[in-house]
């Protein structure tokens, strides 16, 4: 078991980390390319900085969505907080990333880490119930949307049991190995799934805002395509 743990935390982790960085870098470059393309094709090339900032903050704190689906929206928000804060600031993770992070990198207290982990577990259960329990959500969800939530749930749950052996239904070393393997899998999947939006989200808002600045003559081309160029708008 110890040999498998060393493999998971050593070579497999480094390979997964390289895939994560390269994959996110590729997605970032593609997003920047889309921004440049939209900017060159826009009728109004003035970048709407305030609108982009407002839209980005509006998605970080979606008050309208909270009003419509308060429980699901709160779970989504808490889930994002958990999967971003705990992996970056948990003492064990910081130790694993030693050499990649600044020397003064902060860490969570055990109580804070446990609280955020349990909140993330509860939030993931709510999200899964929302995905599977609503007919409309099931129609809009792909298998991969549900699968990634299941993988994240098992990742967080195995990490919690690995650090609380007395509560674990399995051997703590086995749970640690499962947590490491699932963590490496999530690192690999992140650039290829919706998890990437946690990193690329501000850029997508800029793309959306620029996309609404239609290129010049767009209205005329649409009218011609619909054979309604003589009709008033």
C-alpha positions as CSV (number, residue, x, y, z in Angstrom):
1,X,0.0,0.0,0.0
2,X,2.8,2.4,0.9
3,X,4.4,1.9,-2.5
4,X,1.1,2.8,-4.3
5,X,0.8,5.9,-2.1
6,X,4.3,7.0,-3.0
7,X,3.5,6.5,-6.7
8,X,0.3,8.5,-6.4
9,X,1.9,11.4,-4.5
10,X,5.1,11.4,-6.5
11,X,5.2,10.7,-10.3
12,X,1.5,10.5,-10.9
13,X,0.9,13.8,-9.0
14,X,3.6,15.6,-11.0
15,X,2.3,14.3,-14.3
16,X,-1.3,15.3,-13.4
17,X,-0.1,18.7,-12.3
18,X,1.7,19.2,-15.6
19,X,-1.4,18.2,-17.5
20,X,-3.4,20.7,-15.4
21,X,-1.1,23.6,-16.0
22,X,-0.7,22.9,-19.8
23,X,-4.4,22.3,-20.2
24,X,-5.4,25.5,-18.5
25,X,-2.8,27.4,-20.4
26,X,-4.2,26.1,-23.6
27,X,-7.8,27.0,-22.6
28,X,-6.5,30.5,-21.5
29,X,-4.8,31.1,-24.9
30,X,-7.9,30.0,-26.7
31,X,-10.1,32.3,-24.6
32,X,-7.7,35.2,-25.3
33,X,-7.8,34.4,-29.0
34,X,-11.6,34.5,-28.9
35,X,-11.5,37.9,-27.2
36,X,-9.1,39.3,-29.9
37,X,-11.3,37.9,-32.6
38,X,-14.4,39.4,-31.1
39,X,-12.7,42.7,-30.6
40,X,-11.5,42.9,-34.2
41,X,-15.0,42.0,-35.5
42,X,-16.8,44.4,-33.2
43,X,-18.5,47.5,-34.5
44,X,-17.7,49.2,-31.2
45,X,-14.1,48.4,-30.2
46,X,-14.2,50.1,-26.9
47,X,-13.9,47.4,-24.2
48,X,-16.7,47.8,-21.7
49,X,-14.6,47.5,-18.6
50,X,-17.4,48.5,-16.1
51,X,-19.9,46.1,-17.8
52,X,-17.4,43.3,-17.7
53,X,-16.6,43.9,-14.0
54,X,-20.3,44.1,-13.2
55,X,-21.2,40.9,-15.1
56,X,-18.3,39.1,-13.5
57,X,-19.3,40.2,-10.0
58,X,-22.9,39.4,-10.8
59,X,-22.0,35.8,-11.6
60,X,-19.8,35.5,-8.5
61,X,-22.7,36.7,-6.4
62,X,-25.8,35.8,-8.4
63,X,-28.6,37.5,-6.4
64,X,-31.2,36.8,-9.1
65,X,-30.5,33.1,-9.1
66,X,-30.5,33.0,-5.3
67,X,-34.0,34.4,-5.4
68,X,-35.3,31.7,-7.9
69,X,-33.4,28.6,-6.5
70,X,-32.1,29.7,-3.1
71,X,-31.1,26.2,-1.8
72,X,-29.5,25.0,-5.0
73,X,-27.7,28.3,-5.6
74,X,-26.4,28.4,-2.1
75,X,-25.1,24.9,-2.5
76,X,-23.4,25.8,-5.7
77,X,-21.7,28.8,-4.1
78,X,-20.5,26.8,-1.1
79,X,-19.3,23.9,-3.3
80,X,-17.2,26.3,-5.3
81,X,-15.7,27.8,-2.1
82,X,-14.9,24.4,-0.8
83,X,-13.2,23.0,-3.8
84,X,-11.1,26.2,-4.3
85,X,-10.1,27.0,-0.7
86,X,-9.5,23.6,0.8
87,X,-7.2,22.2,-1.9
88,X,-5.1,25.3,-1.9
89,X,-4.8,26.0,1.8
90,X,-5.1,22.6,3.5
91,X,-1.8,21.8,5.4
92,X,-1.4,18.4,3.8
93,X,-1.9,19.9,0.3
94,X,0.5,22.8,1.0
95,X,3.1,20.3,2.1
96,X,2.6,18.3,-1.1
97,X,3.0,21.4,-3.2
98,X,6.1,22.6,-1.3
99,X,8.5,23.9,-3.9
100,X,5.7,25.2,-6.2
101,X,4.2,27.7,-3.7
102,X,5.7,30.7,-1.9
103,X,7.4,30.0,1.4
104,X,4.8,32.0,3.4
105,X,1.8,30.3,1.9
106,X,-1.1,30.4,4.5
107,X,-2.8,27.2,5.7
108,X,-6.2,26.5,7.2
109,X,-6.7,25.6,10.8
110,X,-7.9,22.0,11.3
111,X,-11.4,23.2,12.4
112,X,-11.8,25.5,9.4
113,X,-10.6,22.7,7.0
114,X,-13.1,20.2,8.5
115,X,-15.9,22.8,8.4
116,X,-15.3,23.7,4.8
117,X,-15.0,20.0,3.9
118,X,-18.3,19.0,5.5
119,X,-20.0,22.0,3.9
120,X,-18.6,20.9,0.5
121,X,-19.9,17.4,1.0
122,X,-23.3,18.6,1.9
123,X,-23.3,21.0,-1.0
124,X,-22.3,18.3,-3.5
125,X,-25.2,16.1,-2.2
126,X,-27.6,19.0,-2.8
127,X,-26.2,19.6,-6.3
128,X,-26.5,15.9,-7.2
129,X,-30.1,15.8,-5.9
130,X,-30.9,18.9,-7.9
131,X,-29.4,17.4,-11.0
132,X,-31.1,14.0,-10.7
133,X,-34.3,15.0,-8.9
134,X,-35.5,17.6,-11.4
135,X,-36.9,16.5,-14.7
136,X,-35.8,19.7,-16.4
137,X,-32.3,19.4,-14.9
138,X,-32.0,15.8,-16.1
139,X,-32.8,16.9,-19.6
140,X,-30.3,19.7,-19.6
141,X,-27.5,17.6,-17.9
142,X,-25.1,15.4,-19.7
143,X,-23.7,12.2,-18.2
144,X,-20.4,14.0,-17.7
145,X,-22.0,16.8,-15.7
146,X,-23.3,14.2,-13.1
147,X,-20.1,12.1,-13.3
148,X,-17.8,15.0,-12.4
149,X,-20.0,15.8,-9.4
150,X,-19.8,12.1,-8.3
151,X,-16.0,12.2,-8.7
152,X,-15.7,15.4,-6.7
153,X,-18.0,14.0,-4.0
154,X,-15.8,10.9,-3.7
155,X,-12.7,13.0,-3.7
156,X,-13.9,15.2,-0.8
157,X,-15.4,12.3,1.2
158,X,-12.2,10.2,0.9
159,X,-10.1,13.1,2.0
160,X,-12.2,13.6,5.0
161,X,-12.1,10.0,6.0
162,X,-8.4,9.8,5.3
163,X,-7.8,12.5,7.9
164,X,-10.4,11.1,10.4
165,X,-9.5,7.4,10.6
166,X,-11.8,6.8,13.5
167,X,-14.8,7.6,11.4
168,X,-13.6,5.9,8.2
169,X,-15.5,2.7,7.0
170,X,-12.2,1.5,5.4
171,X,-8.6,1.5,6.3
172,X,-7.1,5.0,6.5
173,X,-4.2,4.2,4.2
174,X,-6.7,2.9,1.6
175,X,-8.7,6.1,1.9
176,X,-5.6,8.2,1.5
177,X,-4.6,6.3,-1.6
178,X,-8.2,6.7,-3.0
179,X,-8.1,10.4,-2.2
180,X,-4.7,10.8,-4.0
181,X,-5.8,8.9,-7.1
182,X,-9.1,10.8,-7.3
183,X,-7.2,14.1,-6.8
184,X,-4.9,13.2,-9.7
185,X,-7.9,12.3,-11.8
186,X,-9.5,15.7,-11.0
187,X,-6.3,17.6,-11.9
188,X,-6.3,15.8,-15.3
189,X,-10.0,16.4,-15.9
190,X,-10.1,20.0,-14.9
191,X,-9.0,21.5,-18.2
192,X,-11.4,19.3,-20.1
193,X,-14.5,19.8,-18.0
194,X,-16.6,22.7,-16.6
195,X,-14.3,22.8,-13.6
196,X,-12.0,25.0,-15.7
197,X,-14.4,27.9,-15.4
198,X,-13.2,28.4,-11.8
199,X,-10.0,29.7,-13.4
200,X,-11.2,31.1,-16.7
201,X,-14.5,32.6,-15.5
202,X,-13.5,36.4,-15.7
203,X,-12.3,35.9,-19.3
204,X,-15.6,34.3,-20.4
205,X,-17.5,37.4,-19.2
206,X,-15.2,39.6,-21.3
207,X,-15.9,37.4,-24.4
208,X,-19.7,37.6,-23.8
209,X,-19.6,41.4,-23.4
210,X,-17.5,41.8,-26.6
211,X,-19.7,39.3,-28.4
212,X,-22.7,41.6,-27.9
213,X,-20.9,44.4,-29.8
214,X,-22.1,43.2,-33.2
215,X,-19.8,43.9,-36.1
216,X,-20.8,46.7,-38.4
217,X,-23.5,45.9,-41.0
218,X,-24.7,42.9,-39.0
219,X,-28.3,44.1,-39.0
220,X,-28.3,44.6,-42.8
221,X,-26.8,41.2,-43.4
222,X,-29.5,39.5,-41.2
223,X,-32.2,41.5,-43.0
224,X,-30.9,40.3,-46.4
225,X,-30.7,36.7,-45.2
226,X,-34.3,36.9,-44.1
227,X,-35.4,38.7,-47.3
228,X,-36.7,41.6,-45.2
229,X,-34.2,44.3,-46.2
230,X,-37.1,46.6,-47.2
231,X,-38.9,46.3,-43.9
232,X,-38.3,48.8,-41.0
233,X,-36.5,47.6,-37.9
